[in-house]
Amino acid sequence: MATLEDQVRAAVQAALIYPPAARMMGQAGKAEVGFSYIDGVVSDAAITHSSGYPQLDRGALQTVAITQYPPPPALLAHHKMHMTVWVEFHQQQVMDPNAE
């Protein structure tokens, strides 16, 4: 069974906002975001390790802000936790339809 941290990481990555300009410029990488979590709500999000690209860092913060988070297990309800997640931005490889 996945831990709460694993569920939070998966939810963040599933909600990824990849800035279109960064994608067009070929920017890829990962940014670490730290935040407070309580009962499925996050606050105080901040970049703790930059991707090296301001656009990707902003995309990471936006992603964390809009993610729908899982509720905590009963034992962790109403307890504020500090979490960090890596938000990963990977360029999708474009397949050449003529390639064999």
Short mmCIF file of the C-alpha atoms (twelve columns), coordinates in Angstrom:
data_MODEL
# 
_entry.id   MODEL 
# 
loop_
_atom_site.group_PDB 
_atom_site.id 
_atom_site.type_symbol 
_atom_site.label_atom_id 
_atom_site.label_alt_id 
_atom_site.label_comp_id 
_atom_site.label_asym_id 
_atom_site.label_seq_id 
_atom_site.Cartn_x 
_atom_site.Cartn_y 
_atom_site.Cartn_z 
_atom_site.pdbx_PDB_model_num 
ATOM 1   C CA . MET A 1   0.000  0.000  0.000   1 
ATOM 2   C CA . ALA A 2   1.341  3.430  -0.937  1 
ATOM 3   C CA . THR A 3   2.263  5.829  1.830   1 
ATOM 4   C CA . LEU A 4   0.687  9.268  2.063   1 
ATOM 5   C CA . GLU A 5   3.930  10.766 0.764   1 
ATOM 6   C CA . ASP A 6   3.841  8.451  -2.256  1 
ATOM 7   C CA . GLN A 7   0.214  9.384  -2.923  1 
ATOM 8   C CA . VAL A 8   1.023  13.103 -2.678  1 
ATOM 9   C CA . ARG A 9   3.981  12.739 -5.079  1 
ATOM 10  C CA . ALA A 10  1.831  10.837 -7.572  1 
ATOM 11  C CA . ALA A 11  -0.960 13.420 -7.344  1 
ATOM 12  C CA . VAL A 12  1.477  16.274 -7.973  1 
ATOM 13  C CA . GLN A 13  3.086  14.605 -10.971 1 
ATOM 14  C CA . ALA A 14  -0.338 13.718 -12.415 1 
ATOM 15  C CA . ALA A 15  -1.362 17.400 -12.230 1 
ATOM 16  C CA . LEU A 16  1.860  18.632 -13.892 1 
ATOM 17  C CA . ILE A 17  1.727  22.045 -15.521 1 
ATOM 18  C CA . TYR A 18  4.540  22.137 -18.082 1 
ATOM 19  C CA . PRO A 19  4.894  25.751 -19.211 1 
ATOM 20  C CA . PRO A 20  4.429  25.761 -22.998 1 
ATOM 21  C CA . ALA A 21  7.277  28.239 -23.565 1 
ATOM 22  C CA . ALA A 22  9.648  26.055 -21.524 1 
ATOM 23  C CA . ARG A 23  8.630  22.987 -23.514 1 
ATOM 24  C CA . MET A 24  9.138  24.824 -26.815 1 
ATOM 25  C CA . MET A 25  12.596 25.954 -25.670 1 
ATOM 26  C CA . GLY A 26  13.517 22.365 -24.794 1 
ATOM 27  C CA . GLN A 27  13.792 23.029 -21.073 1 
ATOM 28  C CA . ALA A 28  13.617 19.917 -18.918 1 
ATOM 29  C CA . GLY A 29  14.589 19.118 -15.357 1 
ATOM 30  C CA . LYS A 30  13.148 18.901 -11.904 1 
ATOM 31  C CA . ALA A 31  12.418 21.326 -9.096  1 
ATOM 32  C CA . GLU A 32  11.919 20.445 -5.457  1 
ATOM 33  C CA . VAL A 33  8.998  22.142 -3.730  1 
ATOM 34  C CA . GLY A 34  8.482  22.200 0.022   1 
ATOM 35  C CA . PHE A 35  5.082  22.896 1.561   1 
ATOM 36  C CA . SER A 36  2.858  22.359 4.569   1 
ATOM 37  C CA . TYR A 37  0.103  19.738 4.267   1 
ATOM 38  C CA . ILE A 38  -2.912 19.288 6.493   1 
ATOM 39  C CA . ASP A 39  -6.024 17.280 5.653   1 
ATOM 40  C CA . GLY A 40  -5.442 17.388 1.893   1 
ATOM 41  C CA . VAL A 41  -4.688 21.122 1.746   1 
ATOM 42  C CA . VAL A 42  -1.253 22.641 1.087   1 
ATOM 43  C CA . SER A 43  0.141  26.028 2.042   1 
ATOM 44  C CA . ASP A 44  3.442  27.890 2.184   1 
ATOM 45  C CA . ALA A 45  4.803  26.281 -0.999  1 
ATOM 46  C CA . ALA A 46  8.320  27.334 -1.945  1 
ATOM 47  C CA . ILE A 47  11.105 26.104 -4.207  1 
ATOM 48  C CA . THR A 48  13.733 24.341 -2.100  1 
ATOM 49  C CA . HIS A 49  15.918 23.253 -5.054  1 
ATOM 50  C CA . SER A 50  15.644 25.073 -8.362  1 
ATOM 51  C CA . SER A 51  15.468 23.349 -11.710 1 
ATOM 52  C CA . GLY A 52  17.759 26.057 -13.030 1 
ATOM 53  C CA . TYR A 53  14.940 27.410 -15.201 1 
ATOM 54  C CA . PRO A 54  12.640 30.087 -13.736 1 
ATOM 55  C CA . GLN A 55  9.761  28.982 -15.978 1 
ATOM 56  C CA . LEU A 56  9.981  25.383 -14.727 1 
ATOM 57  C CA . ASP A 57  10.213 26.566 -11.117 1 
ATOM 58  C CA . ARG A 58  7.041  28.640 -11.592 1 
ATOM 59  C CA . GLY A 59  5.381  25.628 -13.247 1 
ATOM 60  C CA . ALA A 60  6.339  23.474 -10.252 1 
ATOM 61  C CA . LEU A 61  4.778  25.968 -7.830  1 
ATOM 62  C CA . GLN A 62  1.648  26.231 -9.975  1 
ATOM 63  C CA . THR A 63  1.390  22.448 -10.126 1 
ATOM 64  C CA . VAL A 64  1.615  22.121 -6.345  1 
ATOM 65  C CA . ALA A 65  -1.010 24.868 -5.967  1 
ATOM 66  C CA . ILE A 66  -3.632 23.244 -8.233  1 
ATOM 67  C CA . THR A 67  -3.131 19.585 -7.299  1 
ATOM 68  C CA . GLN A 68  -6.037 17.777 -5.666  1 
ATOM 69  C CA . TYR A 69  -4.408 15.989 -2.752  1 
ATOM 70  C CA . PRO A 70  -5.484 12.742 -1.126  1 
ATOM 71  C CA . PRO A 71  -6.855 12.898 2.398   1 
ATOM 72  C CA . PRO A 72  -4.547 11.635 5.130   1 
ATOM 73  C CA . PRO A 73  -5.122 8.378  6.965   1 
ATOM 74  C CA . ALA A 74  -7.149 8.791  10.151  1 
ATOM 75  C CA . LEU A 75  -4.056 8.774  12.391  1 
ATOM 76  C CA . LEU A 76  -2.640 11.807 10.553  1 
ATOM 77  C CA . ALA A 77  -5.883 13.796 10.278  1 
ATOM 78  C CA . HIS A 78  -5.664 17.344 11.626  1 
ATOM 79  C CA . HIS A 79  -1.843 17.138 11.889  1 
ATOM 80  C CA . LYS A 80  0.208  19.653 9.924   1 
ATOM 81  C CA . MET A 81  3.118  18.020 8.100   1 
ATOM 82  C CA . HIS A 82  5.980  19.471 6.101   1 
ATOM 83  C CA . MET A 83  6.529  17.678 2.818   1 
ATOM 84  C CA . THR A 84  8.832  18.035 -0.149  1 
ATOM 85  C CA . VAL A 85  8.262  16.703 -3.646  1 
ATOM 86  C CA . TRP A 86  10.300 16.755 -6.808  1 
ATOM 87  C CA . VAL A 87  8.258  18.014 -9.745  1 
ATOM 88  C CA . GLU A 88  9.763  16.523 -12.900 1 
ATOM 89  C CA . PHE A 89  9.595  18.024 -16.364 1 
ATOM 90  C CA . HIS A 90  10.578 15.673 -19.205 1 
ATOM 91  C CA . GLN A 91  10.453 16.471 -22.885 1 
ATOM 92  C CA . GLN A 92  8.232  13.986 -24.650 1 
ATOM 93  C CA . GLN A 93  10.048 12.233 -27.432 1 
ATOM 94  C CA . VAL A 94  8.343  12.835 -30.732 1 
ATOM 95  C CA . MET A 95  8.080  9.681  -32.726 1 
ATOM 96  C CA . ASP A 96  8.699  9.983  -36.447 1 
ATOM 97  C CA . PRO A 97  5.777  8.177  -38.115 1 
ATOM 98  C CA . ASN A 98  8.069  7.319  -41.038 1 
ATOM 99  C CA . ALA A 99  10.746 5.721  -38.845 1 
ATOM 100 C CA . GLU A 100 10.926 1.955  -38.702 1 
# 
